[in-house]
Amino acid sequence: MSKSIAGFSKLSKEKKIDWIVNTYFSDSEEARNILKQYWNTNQKVQQLHDEFIENTITNYYLPLGVAPNFLINNKLYTIPMAIEESSVVAAASKAAKFWLDRGGFKTKVISTTKIGQVHFIFKGDFSKLQSFFKEVKPKLLSDSKDLTKNMESRGGGILDIELRDKTENIDGYYQLHTSFETLDAMGANFINSCLEQFAKTFKTEALNFTSFTEDEKHIEIIMSILSNYVPDCLVRVEVNCKVEDLNENNAISSEEFATKFVQAVNIAEIEPYRAVTHNKGIMNGIDAVVLATGNDFRAIEAGVHAYAARKGRYSSLSHAKIENGIFTFWMEIPLALGTVGGLTKLHPLVKLSLELLHHPSAKELMQIVAVAGLAQNFAAIRSLTTTGIQQGHMKMHLMNILNQFEASNDEKKLLTEYFKTNTVTHSAVVEAINKLRVVSDK
Ligand code: MEV
């Protein structure tokens, strides 16, 4: 039975580990060693990681890989990807190379507006609330000047504040629905600080609004928070080429491949069971770059999936068509990203990833991330509609199986060679390892 503990966060790191290993592990020394194995020997780096969150006991590593040869608007990129899934970086690299020879990826930022809301309850006359809002709006803006002046000097800031009536859904529920331009910052802190200031001003000024009755003066602020739904922070990415230039695989003609590919995308457009997996493949690419560049992948995931369901049914984020002999594959996707603030100057690997990407602006990063998503989707659908997904996937997974069986470097060398021409399945790998070991025992 585990027990509760008071004041855990105040214990030293060693003491926290003592408590964890002694409370939860049968072999407490083994558990302690595993945790310590992942400590960084550089004290400064370790302290930095310790201080990112509360109660850090060790570091959780993910591989950081790179996918080279991405041609985006005629500029070459090597894209950093932090991800654990074996086949993702390989698939990205393959798609990059494929499109490098066919004109590359074309991208365009459509819009960069972000949203935040003050949610409040007002039980009174709506027309009086409207008059109050009209009167107080300039003060909402002027009271937040200290917060907005830096952002404004760089060309961003608050774009507009609207009063929205939501009483059809909840009695007395209204919003100050606010749009922002946060330039190269993801903007969460900026937006939330502005909203909390609006809420303060709004509540205080209501007390002095003479047309309100005593009851009406007491506006109840429920909460002030940015929205991770950003349908107006949108980027478009596209690849296209002549159908005849599409295929490198002699087992299937270019035309047949193009038609099957478009059908696969059509299916994801109308069938939610498929759309979720289709979009998951897109997120394989997106999350990996979002993570490598120190952005918030939970925010991106939430916003993207809401966007995929914006028409009332969950659907594919990407689209494909064949027109006049040209195959076009594209997507528009909401991505609120930052290249300043947050982890960008703190995490050494995030700094390195951003330098690798030529220090992109947030707009450039939106385009790069969208490309990684479309590339990943292209690679997945290409495999699905030709060889099937398992061939490539299991090839990349081979090393994980070998590691499960603690294969030596020599065994790995021999077996990777063997599986270049044999189908990888879990049982085939086990059989091959056993055979090898029997032979070497003799
Ligand atoms: C696996 O991580 C992702 C795929 O399932 C995506 C897809 O089916 O399109 C291969």
Residues whose N, C-alpha, C, O or C-beta is under 5 A from the ligand:
A	BS01	MEV	T277 H278 G281 A380 I389
